[in-house]
């Protein structure tokens, strides 16, 4: 009877080892598909961002003006400056080139495929 139990215990260990091996092999085989899915999602997120700044193709015009009222006093050779009011204003516009007409290395890779 003890011989039968020892054989059965060895068989159970072998079954667990084979099951774990099959699961690991499946995960290794799926690794490529998981990576592709992740990279595709990242590409989709990047495409959804819309227009991007292209230094050679974008134009921008800004006007920055500032005004301040100060009070300066000189006592015993020391100058003291007090800022009473300070106003800063920045206005302008920016024109960003469309993503489709902008050149990128990624476009060259797609053309080569």
C-alpha positions in Angstrom: 0.0 0.0 0.0 2.9 2.4 0.8 4.4 1.8 -2.6 1.2 2.8 -4.3 1.1 6.1 -2.4 4.7 7.0 -3.3 4.0 6.4 -7.0 0.8 8.5 -6.7 2.7 11.4 -5.0 5.3 11.4 -7.8 2.6 11.4 -10.5 0.9 14.4 -8.8 4.2 16.4 -8.7 4.8 15.6 -12.4 1.3 16.8 -13.3 1.8 20.1 -11.5 5.2 20.6 -13.1 3.7 20.0 -16.6 0.8 22.3 -15.9 3.2 25.1 -14.7 5.4 24.5 -17.8 2.4 24.9 -20.1 1.3 28.1 -18.4 4.8 29.6 -18.6 5.1 28.6 -22.3 1.7 30.3 -23.0 2.8 33.5 -21.3 6.1 33.5 -23.3 4.2 33.0 -26.5 1.8 35.8 -25.7 4.6 38.3 -24.8 4.9 39.5 -28.4 1.1 40.2 -28.7 1.0 42.0 -25.3 4.0 44.2 -26.4 2.3 45.0 -29.7 -1.0 45.9 -28.0 0.8 48.2 -25.6 2.8 49.9 -28.3 -0.4 50.3 -30.4 -2.2 52.0 -27.5 0.8 54.3 -26.9 0.7 55.3 -30.6 -3.0 55.9 -30.5 -2.6 58.1 -27.5 0.1 60.1 -29.2 -2.0 60.5 -32.3 -5.0 61.8 -30.2 -2.9 64.7 -28.9 -3.4 66.6 -32.1 -1.2 69.3 -33.4 2.3 69.5 -32.1 4.8 72.3 -32.1 7.2 72.2 -35.0 10.0 74.8 -34.6 10.6 75.2 -38.4 7.0 75.4 -39.4 5.2 77.1 -36.5 4.9 80.9 -36.2 4.1 82.9 -33.1 3.8 86.6 -32.3 3.7 87.9 -28.7 3.7 91.3 -27.2 4.9 91.7 -23.6 4.5 94.9 -21.8 5.0 95.8 -18.2 4.3 99.0 -16.2 5.2 99.7 -12.6 5.1 102.7 -10.2 8.0 102.9 -7.8 9.1 105.2 -5.1 12.9 105.6 -4.6 14.4 107.4 -1.6 18.0 108.1 -0.8 19.0 108.5 2.9 22.6 108.4 4.2 23.9 107.1 0.9 21.4 104.2 0.7 18.8 103.9 -1.9 15.5 102.3 -1.0 13.0 101.3 -3.7 9.4 100.5 -3.1 7.2 99.0 -5.8 3.8 100.5 -5.5 2.1 98.8 -8.4 3.2 96.4 -11.1 1.3 95.3 -14.2 2.5 92.8 -16.7 0.6 91.9 -19.9 1.3 89.3 -22.6 -0.8 89.0 -25.7 -0.3 87.3 -29.0 -1.1 84.3 -31.2 0.5 81.1 -32.3 0.0 79.2 -35.6 0.9 75.5 -35.5 1.4 73.5 -38.7 -0.9 70.5 -39.3 0.6 67.2 -38.2 -0.1 65.7 -41.6 2.1 68.2 -43.5 4.9 68.1 -40.9 7.9 65.9 -41.7 9.0 63.3 -39.1 11.4 60.4 -39.1 8.4 58.1 -38.4 7.0 59.0 -41.8 10.2 57.9 -43.5 10.0 54.5 -41.7 6.5 54.0 -42.8 7.4 54.7 -46.5 10.3 52.2 -46.3 7.9 49.4 -45.2 
